[in-house]
Amino acid sequence: MKENKYNSSKRTHERIKKVFAELLSEKKSINKITVAELASKAEITRGTFYAHFNNVYEVAEEVEDEFISTLESSNNNINGIEDFPIFLHRFFDFLAEHEELYRQILASEAPMTFINRLNLQIGQAAREALKNRSSIHPMQELDITFYIDGATYMILKYFRGEISMSLDEIEWYLKERAFEMFFKDFPTGAGDHSV
């Protein structure tokens, strides 16, 4: 049976992204990846590559965009504190499903835009979960920022092989810290924290 043209094109598109991630992991910098090398390793012509992407930066952008759009759609379902663990669970399910791809991308030295976008999405989810509270203590805002930065870099370290926890353990840890840090009521008598 002959392969559907759409399925073939889709598989080629996905293969280009996979090979891009492999090359990025190997070379550690997007600037060192050429279209000719990527096409050769993906076993396609340069013309086929250009039918899908304009350059290697566009490949990187699409990989990032897919990930961030998954987080954005999860953010749309947050109506209160009880939804934040669900967001984290969906987020970690997506990471596990695409673990090899993100391990290769985040192991390189080029993911700062991606990390910043990831940080923004986790922050939006946390703030959305807290929006129905009557007030957020200024120290809780610092806790939220601390949590978001820590969560983002814990994920980066996981994909770079710098910590030995599993994705499930990181998900559990981040859920526990979230409730400990900013979903419980801020303790009374915390003292004056003004500078």
N, C-alpha and C positions, 0 to 999 in steps of 0.2 A: 504494500500500500504506500502510495506516495505521501511524503510529509507535507502538511499544511504550510503554506508560505509564511503565514503569521507566526506559527510556532517555531519555525526555523529562524526567523528574524529575531524573535524574542529570546531564543536560546543563544544566538550570536551576541545579542545585546548583553545578556547576563554573563556570557563567557568573557567579553571584553572587560567587564567590571571585576570579575574574578582574577583575570590575569593582571589587571592594573594593580589590584591589592597585593598580589604576589610580588610584582616588580617593586612596588612601594616598600614592602617589607624588606626586600633584598637590598635595594639601593638607598633606603632611608630618606630619600628626598624626591619630591615630585619633579624637580628641575632636572633630574638625571634620567627621566623616562622619556623616550622618544616615541612618536607614533609608529615609526618603522619597526622598532624593537617590540612594541606592544602587539602590533599586527602580526609580526613573525611568530611570536610566542603563542598568540591566540590562534595561529594557523589560519589567518584570513588575509585578504589583500588590504592594502592601505585604502583603496576605494571603498571596501566594505566597512572599514573603520569609520571613514568620513560619512558614510551613509547613516551612521548611528550617532557620532559625536564630532564636534568641530576640532577638539584638541584634548589632551590628557587632563587639563584642568576641568573641563566639562564633565569628564568621567568622575573625577573626585567630587565635584559639586553634586552630581546626581546621587552618588552613594550617600553623601551627607544628607541631601534633601529627603531621600526615602526614609532615613532613620528619624530625622527631625519631624517629618510629617506624621509618622507613627506616634511620636510623643505628643504632637499637637492634637491629634484626634483623641488621644487618651485624656488630655487636659480638658477637652470639651465636656467630658462626663463627670467632672469634679464639681459637686454641689456642697460639699462640707467635709469635715474632718474624716468621717467614716469612709470617704472615697479615696483618700490618699494611699492607703495600703493596696487598694485595687489598682491604682495607677502604677505603683511600684511593681506589683506582680506582672501586669501587662508589659511593662518596660523590660523586666528581667526575662520574661518569656521571649520577647523579641530578640534580646541580646543572645540568649541561648540558641535560638533558631538560626541566627546569623553569626555565631561565635567566631568561626574561622575567618570570615571576611573582616570583621572588626578587629580581630587580633592582629591581622596583617596590617591593616591601615593604622591602628593606634600604636603599633610597635615602631612605626617610623617617627621621624623627627618633624613631620609636617602636619600634625593634627590640631594646631591651636585654634583655627577657625571652627573646626568641628567641636572641640572641647568647649569653646565659648558658647556655641549654640546649644550644646547639651546642657551646660550650666544654666542657661536662660530657661530652657524647658523644665528642668527640675525645679527651678525657682518659681516659675509661673504656676506649676502644679501645687507647690507648697503654699504659695500665697492665695491661690484660688481655694484651697482647702480651708484656709483660715479667714476668708473674706466675710463669713457670716458671724464672726465673733464681734462682740460689741467694741472691743478695743484690743490692740496689741501693744503690750508694754515695750518701750524702746529697747530694753535688754532682750526681749524675745526677737526683735528684728535682727539684732546681732546674732542670736542663736540660729535664726533661719539662714542668714548669710554664711555663717560658719558651717552649718550642716550641708548646704548646697555645694559649697566649695569642696568640703571633705568628701561628699558623695561622688562628685564628678571626678576627683583625682583618685579615689579608691577604684573606680571603674577603669580609669586609664591605667593604673598600676596593675590591675588584674590582667588586662589585655597585653600589657608589656611583660607579664610573667614575674612581676616584682613582689607579689603577695601570693600565698598558697591557698587562700580561701576559694571555695567554689562560688559560682554565681548564686546558688541557692543560699549559701551562708551569708554572702554580701547582702542579698535581698532581705533576709531575716534581720541582720545587723542594722541596716538602714531603717527598717520599719520600727525596730525597738528604739533606736536613737531619736527618730522623729517624734514618737510619743513622749519620750523622756524629755526632750529639749523644748518642743514648742506646742505640743498638743495637750499637755497637762496645763492646768492653770498656773500662772506665774506665782511663785511662792510669795506670801505676804511677809512683810518685814525684811525685804531684800536689802534695805539700806539705800542710802543715797549714792547713786553711781555717776553723779555729775562730775565733770572734770573741773 
